[in-house]
Amino acid sequence: MLSLTRRILKKFHPEGIPFPGTFFYNFVSKSKIFQHHYDLISQDVLNHVTSGKVLDIGTGPGWLLLSLHKQNPHFELVGADISASMVERAKANIQQADLSGQIHVEIADAKSMPFADDSFDAVISTGSVHHWKDPLTSINEIYRILKPGGYAFLYDIVSDIPKAVLKQMAKDFGRLRMFLLWLHAFEEPFYSLDNYRLLAGQTRFKEGTTRFVGVMCCLSLRKSLPNVKLSGSWEDRKFEV
């Protein structure tokens, strides 16, 4: 459970980024540290999924979709965001990359997705889970639209990032950026690592694993195959860059 302070932050924190915040987020997310993480996440996805239809929830300016396409042009990519302004920004970035015919983006709420059951081979979300007002309903929606055997990878910052992760990121990007990130964790309703882990057990996924990809904690989930019970337990995997 979130602390009282973070529950209050979550109550008033918007799920989507409206204009003019869209403009500033698009600008900031072009920075080296953001783009580095989009590439890290794309590679992490490719370590588990190499083909099929992939949905990015909370796609923002669409940078992750572009990174995924660059690393694997054979993916069928779809982006969704609750912010109409952000969807327009993503479409503009995708058009600028001359990929409008290959990547589709639409307005959608994570807790009520406009997609049929068993539609996607993988569902991704980056930096969005802490924004969701009803995360359990949203994660159950992800379960619904995933194909049996499909993966969900929910990447987000946690409030208690392990020191080893921060140390490596400070080495790669400088102590100032990591200090600003640490301050940022106080004003955003981020989950603690333990509470982030607990989300899966309260949903139809029942279980999952966590690992760090750069500074992002990935909650990795898999939709069970018919009549097959997946075994496994929570684990913190060694941080790698």
C-alpha positions in Angstrom: 0.0 0.0 0.0 1.2 3.5 -0.7 2.0 5.8 2.2 -0.6 8.5 3.1 1.5 11.2 1.5 1.8 9.3 -1.8 -1.9 8.4 -1.7 -2.7 12.1 -1.5 -0.3 12.8 -4.4 -1.9 10.1 -6.4 -5.4 11.5 -5.8 -4.5 14.8 -7.3 -1.9 13.7 -9.8 -3.2 13.7 -13.4 -3.3 10.4 -15.3 -2.3 12.1 -18.6 -0.2 15.1 -19.5 -2.3 17.9 -20.9 -1.1 20.8 -23.1 1.2 22.7 -22.6 2.9 20.0 -20.5 2.9 17.9 -23.7 5.3 20.4 -25.3 7.7 20.4 -22.3 7.7 16.6 -21.9 8.4 16.1 -25.5 11.4 18.4 -25.3 12.7 16.8 -22.1 12.3 13.3 -23.3 14.6 14.0 -26.2 17.5 14.2 -23.7 20.3 11.6 -23.6 19.1 9.9 -20.4 15.6 9.4 -21.7 16.6 8.2 -25.1 19.2 5.8 -23.5 16.4 4.3 -21.4 14.0 3.9 -24.4 16.8 1.9 -26.2 17.5 -0.2 -23.0 13.8 -1.0 -22.7 13.5 -1.9 -26.4 16.4 -4.3 -26.0 14.8 -5.7 -22.9 11.6 -6.4 -24.7 13.4 -8.0 -27.6 15.1 -10.4 -25.1 11.6 -11.9 -24.5 9.5 -11.0 -27.5 10.8 -11.0 -31.1 7.7 -10.8 -33.2 4.0 -10.1 -33.1 1.7 -7.3 -32.1 2.9 -5.0 -29.3 1.0 -2.3 -27.4 2.6 0.6 -25.6 0.3 2.1 -22.9 1.0 5.7 -21.9 3.1 6.0 -25.0 3.7 9.8 -24.5 5.6 11.3 -27.4 6.0 7.9 -29.0 9.8 7.6 -28.6 9.6 4.0 -27.3 7.6 2.9 -30.3 10.2 4.5 -32.6 13.0 2.7 -30.7 11.2 -0.6 -30.9 10.6 -0.2 -34.7 14.3 0.7 -35.2 15.5 -2.4 -33.4 12.8 -4.7 -34.9 10.9 -3.4 -37.9 8.8 -6.5 -38.0 6.8 -5.7 -34.9 3.2 -4.5 -35.4 3.2 -1.5 -33.1 0.3 0.3 -31.4 0.5 3.2 -28.9 -2.2 4.4 -26.5 -2.3 7.4 -24.2 -5.2 9.0 -22.2 -4.0 12.5 -23.2 -5.3 13.7 -26.6 -2.6 16.3 -26.8 0.1 13.7 -26.2 -1.4 11.4 -28.9 -1.2 14.3 -31.4 2.4 14.8 -30.4 3.2 11.1 -30.8 1.6 11.1 -34.2 3.7 14.1 -35.3 6.9 12.4 -34.1 6.0 9.2 -35.9 5.0 11.2 -39.1 8.4 13.0 -39.0 10.1 9.6 -38.9 8.0 8.7 -42.0 6.4 5.7 -40.1 2.7 6.8 -40.0 1.7 3.8 -42.1 3.4 1.4 -39.8 2.8 2.6 -36.2 -0.7 3.4 -35.0 -1.5 5.6 -31.9 -4.8 6.3 -30.4 -6.5 7.9 -27.3 -7.2 5.2 -24.7 -7.6 4.8 -20.9 -5.5 2.1 -19.4 -8.4 0.8 -17.3 -10.8 0.5 -20.3 -8.9 -0.4 -23.4 -10.7 -0.4 -26.8 -9.1 -3.7 -27.9 -10.5 -7.2 -28.2 -9.6 -10.0 -25.9 -6.3 -11.8 -26.7 -5.2 -9.1 -29.1 -1.5 -8.5 -28.3 1.6 -10.6 -28.0 3.1 -8.1 -25.6 2.0 -5.0 -23.7 4.4 -2.4 -22.4 4.1 0.6 -20.2 6.9 3.0 -19.3 6.7 5.5 -16.4 2.9 5.3 -16.3 1.8 2.9 -13.6 2.3 5.4 -10.8 -0.1 7.7 -12.7 -2.9 5.2 -12.8 -5.8 5.9 -10.4 -7.0 2.3 -10.5 -3.8 0.2 -11.3 -5.4 -3.2 -10.5 -8.2 -2.7 -13.0 -5.7 -1.5 -15.5 -3.4 -4.5 -15.0 -6.4 -6.8 -15.4 -7.3 -5.0 -18.6 -3.7 -5.8 -19.8 -4.4 -9.5 -18.9 -7.6 -9.4 -20.9 -6.1 -8.1 -24.1 -2.9 -10.2 -24.0 -2.8 -13.4 -25.9 -2.3 -16.6 -23.8 1.4 -16.9 -23.1 1.9 -13.2 -23.8 4.0 -10.9 -21.7 3.4 -7.6 -20.0 6.4 -5.4 -19.0 5.5 -2.5 -16.8 8.5 -0.2 -16.4 8.5 2.5 -13.7 10.6 4.3 -11.2 10.3 3.2 -7.6 10.7 5.5 -4.6 13.6 3.4 -3.1 15.8 2.8 -6.1 18.7 0.5 -5.0 22.0 2.2 -4.3 23.8 0.0 -6.9 21.4 1.2 -9.6 21.8 4.9 -8.7 25.6 4.5 -8.5 25.8 3.0 -12.0 23.4 5.7 -13.4 25.5 8.4 -11.7 28.6 7.0 -13.4 26.8 7.0 -16.8 25.0 10.3 -16.6 26.4 12.3 -13.7 25.6 12.8 -10.1 23.5 16.0 -10.7 21.0 14.1 -12.9 20.7 11.3 -10.3 20.2 13.9 -7.5 17.4 15.6 -9.4 15.8 12.2 -10.1 16.0 11.4 -6.4 14.3 14.7 -5.6 11.7 13.9 -8.3 10.8 10.7 -6.5 9.5 12.7 -3.5 6.9 14.7 -5.5 5.6 11.8 -7.7 3.4 9.1 -6.3 5.9 6.3 -7.1 5.6 2.9 -5.5 8.2 1.5 -3.2 9.9 -1.6 -4.7 8.0 -3.9 -2.3 4.6 -2.3 -3.1 5.3 -2.5 -6.8 6.0 -6.2 -6.5 2.7 -6.7 -4.6 0.6 -5.4 -7.5 0.7 -8.6 -9.6 -0.6 -10.8 -6.8 -3.8 -8.8 -6.6 -4.6 -9.3 -10.3 -5.4 -12.1 -12.7 -1.7 -12.6 -13.4 -1.3 -13.8 -9.8 2.5 -13.6 -9.9 5.4 -12.0 -11.7 9.1 -11.0 -11.3 11.0 -7.7 -11.0 14.2 -6.6 -12.5 16.0 -3.3 -13.1 16.5 -2.0 -16.7 18.6 1.1 -16.3 16.9 3.1 -13.5 13.5 1.6 -14.3 12.0 -1.2 -12.3 10.3 -3.7 -14.6 7.3 -5.6 -13.3 7.3 -8.6 -15.6 4.0 -10.5 -16.0 2.9 -13.4 -18.2 -0.6 -14.5 -19.1 -1.0 -18.2 -18.5 -1.7 -20.7 -21.2 -5.0 -22.6 -21.1 -4.8 -25.4 -18.5 -1.2 -24.6 -17.7 -0.1 -23.2 -14.3 3.0 -21.0 -14.5 5.4 -21.6 -11.6 7.7 -19.0 -10.3 8.4 -16.6 -7.4 9.3 -13.0 -7.0 12.9 -12.2 -7.5 15.2 -9.2 -7.8 17.5 -9.9 -10.7 21.0 -8.5 -10.8 21.1 -5.0 -12.3 22.7 -4.9 -15.7 23.5 -2.1 -18.1 
